[in-house]
Amino acid sequence: MDQRISFVTLAVADLDATRAFYLDGLGWQAELDVPGEVLMIRAGEHLVLSLWVDTEFEAEVGPIRRGPGVPPLTLAHNVATRDEVDAVLVTARAAGADPVSDGVERAWGGYTGYFADPDGFRWEIAWNPGEIGQAVLP
């Protein structure tokens, strides 16, 4: 098996709200949009973010564990400068992201902030001056 990820699939409660957030709010473009079922967005050269209606997700994958708290994962979007972190967080807030935590200096030397999409999935917006942080920039 090749060491790579092709799709990141997230189960969403309201595909219309998800579409509005990612396409209208963040300005991303759909690769595939099937109303009432799935929205797919190319997130990298060989990576697709698949936002799938939770009932359709459960029918194929199995029951979703639900409960209070934050979903146990984060998605990250790395940028080249600290200022870009702040600019993306402003865009996310304008798109309706809630909560949004402002960028802060991290003990490991970077600068990051977070926002939540309509289903509460946390996106980290990060400037990472290290080698691994630079490796993921386009």
trRosetta pair geometry for C-beta under 8 A, 3 or more apart (Angstrom, degrees):
i j d omega theta_ij theta_ji phi_ij phi_ji
4 46 6.8 -11 174 108 139 130
5 8 6.6 38 153 -59 130 83
5 47 6.4 41 98 -116 87 104
6 46 6.5 -65 -120 153 67 87
6 47 6.7 -162 -161 -110 26 51
6 48 6.9 3 153 24 67 91
7 47 7.4 158 -89 -159 28 58
7 48 5.0 -23 -108 69 78 93
7 49 7.7 144 -159 -99 65 16
7 50 5.1 10 -169 -7 115 122
8 43 7.3 -29 30 38 113 155
8 47 7.2 22 -6 -176 95 102
8 48 7.6 -168 29 93 63 48
8 49 5.4 -19 66 -114 98 65
8 50 6.9 175 83 26 43 76
8 75 7.0 121 144 -108 159 115
9 50 4.2 -22 -105 75 79 112
9 51 7.8 -178 -153 -75 56 23
9 52 5.7 9 -169 -2 103 124
9 57 7.3 161 151 -120 116 111
10 49 7.4 -5 7 -174 107 88
10 50 7.3 162 22 86 61 59
10 51 5.6 -14 66 -113 95 65
10 52 7.1 162 79 26 41 77
10 119 6.9 161 153 69 119 148
10 121 5.8 -23 -147 -68 150 156
11 52 5.7 -44 -105 78 54 89
11 53 7.6 1 -157 128 71 19
11 54 4.2 78 171 -107 107 72
11 57 3.8 -110 -104 40 107 171
11 58 7.3 70 -132 -41 145 76
11 61 8.0 -121 -64 43 124 142
11 64 5.7 -123 81 -95 163 140
11 119 7.7 176 99 -166 56 160
12 15 5.9 114 94 -83 123 59
12 17 8.0 -159 169 70 121 92
12 18 4.6 10 -178 -59 161 149
12 51 5.1 20 -14 -178 136 93
12 52 6.7 144 18 66 85 35
12 53 6.4 -57 69 -104 79 35
12 54 6.2 -139 70 -41 26 84
12 118 7.2 56 -155 82 112 105
12 119 4.9 -123 -127 -50 74 142
13 17 8.0 -3 82 47 83 127
13 54 5.6 2 -88 -8 50 131
13 118 7.7 -126 52 127 94 102
13 119 5.8 149 9 -107 91 100
14 17 4.0 41 106 18 119 114
14 18 6.4 159 92 -16 63 86
14 118 6.3 -86 62 139 105 139
14 119 7.8 179 32 -71 76 89
15 18 5.3 -55 -144 40 36 116
15 19 6.0 42 155 -24 69 103
15 35 7.3 150 110 -152 136 48
15 36 6.6 -178 48 -96 148 17
15 37 7.4 49 -87 45 167 20
15 38 7.6 -103 -125 -88 136 14
15 39 6.2 153 -161 -18 100 111
15 51 6.9 140 -127 126 81 104
15 53 5.2 -50 -46 -78 120 91
16 19 5.7 -49 -146 34 29 113
16 20 6.4 30 154 -18 62 105
17 20 5.7 -53 -147 37 32 112
17 21 6.3 33 154 -21 64 107
17 118 4.3 152 131 -151 115 166
18 21 5.8 -56 -149 35 29 111
18 22 6.3 8 164 -2 67 111
18 39 6.3 -179 112 32 114 142
18 51 5.1 -175 157 162 144 145
18 117 6.9 45 -126 161 79 120
18 118 5.5 -126 -79 45 60 128
18 119 6.9 5 -86 -23 109 106
19 22 6.5 -67 -140 47 24 95
19 23 5.4 -11 179 15 66 121
19 24 7.5 58 133 -3 68 96
19 30 7.8 -4 -136 -71 95 125
19 33 7.1 76 -120 -140 123 119
19 39 5.5 -177 -88 -85 87 155
20 23 6.9 -60 -114 53 14 89
20 24 4.9 -28 -159 34 57 125
20 25 6.4 63 141 -21 64 102
20 96 7.8 21 118 25 107 146
21 24 7.4 13 -32 54 7 84
21 25 4.7 -31 -155 29 39 137
21 26 6.8 32 149 -10 62 100
21 95 5.6 91 -153 156 65 113
21 96 6.1 -102 -108 62 91 113
21 97 7.5 102 -153 -69 115 72
21 117 5.7 121 133 -156 154 86
21 118 5.2 -154 -31 -26 149 106
22 25 6.9 16 -28 52 11 94
22 26 5.3 -33 -148 36 40 120
22 28 5.0 -43 166 46 85 125
22 39 7.2 148 59 129 141 142
22 41 6.3 -114 159 -51 139 156
22 51 7.2 -169 -8 -21 154 157
22 117 7.4 11 -60 -137 91 126
23 26 7.4 15 -31 53 8 80
23 27 7.5 35 -178 -125 34 10
23 28 5.8 -84 -96 70 46 73
23 29 7.0 77 -127 -105 88 27
23 30 6.2 -16 -92 -39 126 93
23 39 7.8 -108 -36 -167 116 139
24 27 7.8 -1 172 -72 15 44
24 95 7.5 147 98 -137 71 94
25 91 7.7 127 157 160 76 79
25 92 7.6 62 148 -134 116 40
25 94 7.0 168 -158 102 87 72
25 95 2.4 93 177 -144 120 105
25 96 5.9 -90 -108 19 148 93
25 97 7.8 147 155 -34 145 83
26 91 6.4 85 -123 142 62 115
26 92 6.9 15 -91 -95 97 65
26 95 5.5 5 -51 -87 64 163
27 91 7.7 -62 5 -171 112 131
28 41 5.3 24 149 -151 132 139
29 41 7.0 136 80 -137 43 89
29 42 7.7 -11 81 36 90 94
30 33 4.2 6 176 -48 158 110
30 39 5.9 -85 -120 -161 111 88
30 40 6.8 86 -164 68 76 53
30 41 6.1 -73 -114 -87 43 75
31 40 4.8 -65 65 109 101 94
31 41 5.9 150 -1 -121 94 21
31 42 4.7 104 -63 -31 131 87
31 48 6.3 -90 46 -129 154 111
32 38 7.0 9 110 108 106 104
32 39 7.5 173 92 -154 63 33
32 40 4.1 23 48 42 96 116
33 38 7.9 -153 -139 100 31 58
33 39 5.3 13 -117 -119 75 77
33 40 7.5 -137 -64 31 48 66
34 37 4.2 -30 108 60 112 118
34 38 5.1 30 47 49 106 77
34 39 7.7 -148 36 -70 60 46
36 53 6.6 -12 169 -45 42 154
37 52 7.3 -29 160 -146 58 71
37 53 5.7 -90 -137 8 23 119
37 56 5.5 91 -147 -69 70 165
38 50 6.2 -17 -166 -169 116 91
38 51 6.7 146 -159 79 61 52
38 52 4.8 -12 -107 -107 93 71
38 53 6.9 -102 -65 -1 54 79
38 56 6.9 -109 -53 97 91 154
39 50 7.7 155 82 -157 47 45
39 51 4.5 -13 62 61 95 107
40 48 5.2 0 -171 179 105 121
40 49 7.1 157 -155 81 53 50
40 50 5.0 -12 -105 -105 86 72
40 51 7.5 -171 -78 23 37 69
41 48 6.8 147 73 -161 38 69
41 49 4.7 -16 63 60 95 101
41 51 7.4 29 1 -5 103 107
42 47 7.3 107 -166 82 59 56
42 48 5.8 -45 -103 -103 49 74
42 49 7.9 136 -141 19 1 78
43 47 4.8 -66 74 111 90 102
43 48 6.3 134 13 -131 90 18
43 49 4.4 81 -40 -23 132 100
44 47 3.5 34 46 36 109 114
49 75 7.9 48 -116 -140 125 152
52 56 5.6 -118 173 85 98 111
52 57 4.6 121 109 -68 119 98
53 56 4.5 75 69 12 93 109
53 57 6.8 -163 89 -12 43 88
54 57 5.2 -52 -143 36 35 118
54 58 6.2 35 159 -19 68 104
54 64 6.1 -48 -162 -16 108 155
55 58 5.8 -51 -145 37 30 110
55 59 6.5 37 153 -26 62 104
56 59 5.7 -50 -150 29 32 115
56 60 6.9 13 158 -3 62 107
57 60 6.5 -78 -161 44 27 96
57 61 5.5 -24 171 22 70 121
57 64 6.9 49 104 -61 120 117
58 61 6.5 -70 -113 57 23 83
58 62 6.6 -60 -153 110 60 16
58 63 5.9 34 -145 -105 107 34
58 64 5.7 -82 -83 -19 104 92
70 120 6.5 -154 -133 161 60 109
70 122 6.1 11 -167 -27 124 124
71 119 7.7 30 -28 129 139 96
71 120 6.0 132 -10 106 100 101
71 121 5.6 -26 45 -100 140 66
71 122 7.4 -169 55 3 89 85
73 121 7.4 -17 82 -144 91 92
73 122 7.9 179 99 48 49 89
74 114 7.5 -75 -138 -124 126 118
74 121 7.9 142 -128 177 42 73
74 122 4.7 -47 -116 90 88 101
74 123 7.1 141 -171 -110 83 18
74 124 5.1 48 160 -19 133 107
75 121 6.5 34 1 155 113 113
75 122 7.3 168 27 93 70 51
75 123 5.1 -30 74 -109 94 71
75 124 7.2 -175 87 21 41 74
76 123 7.2 145 -100 -166 26 61
76 124 4.4 -22 -108 66 81 103
76 125 7.8 165 -157 -83 62 22
76 126 5.7 -11 -164 9 110 124
77 88 6.7 -163 99 -171 131 160
77 123 6.1 11 0 -179 107 110
77 124 7.2 175 27 85 62 54
77 125 5.4 -19 70 -109 97 67
77 126 7.3 150 77 23 45 75
78 126 5.0 -38 -106 76 71 92
78 127 7.2 118 -161 -99 75 30
78 128 6.0 -52 -134 17 121 104
78 133 5.8 -176 -150 -159 141 77
78 136 5.1 88 37 92 144 117
78 137 6.0 -100 109 -74 113 76
79 84 3.6 -147 156 111 143 131
79 85 5.9 -169 50 -61 130 61
79 88 6.5 -164 -45 -21 146 135
79 125 6.6 13 -4 -177 117 88
79 126 7.1 160 22 79 74 40
79 127 5.7 -48 75 -80 82 79
79 137 7.6 79 -152 -111 18 106
80 84 6.1 75 49 5 66 152
80 127 7.1 6 117 -125 14 96
80 137 5.8 80 -78 -134 85 146
81 84 4.7 106 60 -1 80 100
81 85 7.5 -128 103 -6 53 81
81 127 5.9 -30 143 -114 13 138
82 85 5.6 -47 -162 22 41 116
82 86 7.0 33 148 -12 68 102
82 103 6.8 138 -167 150 81 152
82 111 4.5 21 -117 69 93 162
82 127 5.0 -101 -76 27 49 162
83 86 5.8 -55 -156 38 39 109
83 87 6.3 39 149 -21 70 107
84 87 5.4 -53 -142 38 37 114
84 88 6.3 37 159 -19 68 102
84 125 8.0 -142 123 171 77 112
84 127 6.8 123 59 -73 98 110
85 88 6.2 -60 -153 35 26 106
85 89 6.5 23 152 -16 62 110
85 103 4.4 94 124 -98 125 140
85 111 5.5 -148 7 117 163 102
85 112 6.6 -132 -141 -117 138 31
85 113 5.8 124 167 15 106 101
85 125 4.9 142 -143 125 72 105
85 126 6.8 28 -104 -115 115 11
85 127 5.2 -92 -41 -19 119 101
86 89 5.7 -57 -149 38 32 112
86 90 6.5 36 152 -22 65 103
86 102 7.6 15 -116 -159 84 81
86 103 5.3 -85 -71 5 74 135
86 113 7.5 83 -90 4 49 144
87 90 5.7 -51 -151 32 33 113
87 91 6.6 33 150 -18 64 104
88 91 5.5 -53 -151 36 36 113
88 92 6.3 37 151 -20 68 104
88 125 4.6 -179 87 -137 133 148
89 92 5.6 -49 -144 36 34 113
89 93 6.4 37 154 -20 64 103
89 100 5.6 127 -169 -174 94 119
89 102 6.6 115 149 -123 162 46
89 103 6.4 -147 -14 -37 150 90
89 113 4.8 -4 -82 94 141 143
89 115 6.2 167 -131 -46 71 117
89 125 5.8 -145 -56 42 85 151
90 93 5.8 -53 -148 35 30 111
90 94 6.4 29 152 -17 63 107
91 94 5.7 -57 -150 38 31 111
91 95 6.3 29 152 -19 65 109
92 95 5.5 -58 -148 38 32 112
92 97 3.9 -3 158 4 93 150
92 100 5.9 150 100 -106 112 123
92 115 4.0 -151 146 -14 150 178
92 123 7.2 -158 -114 68 148 132
92 125 7.6 -145 -17 -39 141 137
93 96 7.9 110 179 -21 28 8
93 97 5.6 -74 -82 56 36 96
93 98 7.9 80 -130 -71 65 66
93 100 4.8 -61 -80 -13 95 166
93 115 7.1 -130 -58 -113 63 132
96 118 7.5 18 111 -78 119 88
97 100 5.2 84 108 -68 109 103
97 115 3.8 9 167 -179 147 123
97 116 5.9 145 -166 59 85 51
97 117 6.8 -43 -113 -91 90 36
97 123 8.0 -74 -132 37 140 117
98 115 7.9 -4 -42 -161 16 85
98 116 6.3 -47 85 60 34 106
99 114 7.8 40 98 102 89 96
99 115 7.3 -145 103 -137 45 52
99 116 5.8 57 39 7 56 116
100 113 7.1 31 176 156 77 117
100 114 7.2 -173 -149 96 43 53
100 115 4.5 -4 -108 -104 80 91
100 116 7.7 -126 -67 16 53 71
101 104 7.6 -43 146 -9 105 110
101 113 5.2 -162 95 -160 72 81
101 114 4.8 28 38 47 106 86
101 115 7.6 -157 22 -70 61 49
102 113 5.3 -82 155 -116 20 133
103 111 5.3 36 177 165 114 95
103 112 6.3 -166 -137 114 75 12
103 113 3.9 -80 -73 -35 54 113
103 125 7.3 -73 -86 88 99 104
104 111 7.0 -167 91 -150 24 67
104 112 6.9 -29 53 65 67 58
104 113 6.7 111 2 -80 69 77
105 110 7.8 166 -154 96 50 34
105 111 5.7 -32 -98 -99 50 81
106 109 6.9 -31 82 40 85 25
106 110 4.8 0 44 65 121 76
106 111 6.7 -162 2 -83 88 26
106 112 5.8 25 -39 18 128 102
108 130 7.8 -45 151 -28 103 135
109 128 7.9 78 92 -151 88 60
109 129 5.9 -89 137 45 110 112
109 130 6.8 103 80 -46 128 98
110 126 5.8 12 161 -169 139 97
110 127 5.7 175 -164 90 88 59
110 128 4.4 -26 -103 -104 136 59
110 129 6.3 -172 -94 6 71 76
110 130 7.3 -66 -61 -1 106 97
110 133 6.6 167 -99 -86 128 155
111 126 7.3 149 81 -154 49 54
111 127 4.6 4 55 52 96 108
112 124 5.4 -6 -169 -173 126 99
112 125 6.4 157 -152 79 68 50
112 126 4.2 -11 -100 -102 104 79
112 127 7.2 -160 -69 28 61 60
113 124 7.6 157 83 -153 30 57
113 125 5.4 -12 63 55 79 101
114 122 5.2 -9 -168 -168 122 105
114 123 6.5 151 -154 77 65 49
114 124 5.5 -33 -96 -98 84 58
114 125 7.2 178 -89 13 30 76
115 122 7.4 157 82 -148 29 59
115 123 5.4 -13 61 56 79 101
115 125 7.2 31 4 -16 97 112
116 120 5.1 -19 -168 -139 125 38
116 121 6.6 139 -153 64 69 35
116 122 5.6 -37 -93 -91 74 61
116 123 7.5 172 -93 13 23 79
117 120 7.2 -52 64 21 64 15
117 121 4.9 -4 35 55 109 92
117 123 6.7 79 -37 -23 93 111
126 133 7.0 -116 129 -131 112 113
127 133 7.3 67 169 178 37 140
128 132 6.7 -46 132 85 140 79
128 133 2.4 -159 94 -99 105 142
128 134 7.5 -126 95 -30 86 55
129 133 6.2 30 21 67 13 144
129 134 7.6 20 -170 -47 31 99
130 133 4.9 97 57 9 72 105
130 134 7.1 -140 100 -3 38 90
131 134 5.9 -60 -149 39 29 108
131 135 6.3 37 153 -30 65 107
132 135 5.4 -49 -147 27 33 119
132 136 7.1 23 160 -15 62 104
133 136 6.6 -65 -159 32 29 102
133 137 7.5 36 148 -31 61 101
134 137 5.9 -47 -158 13 43 116
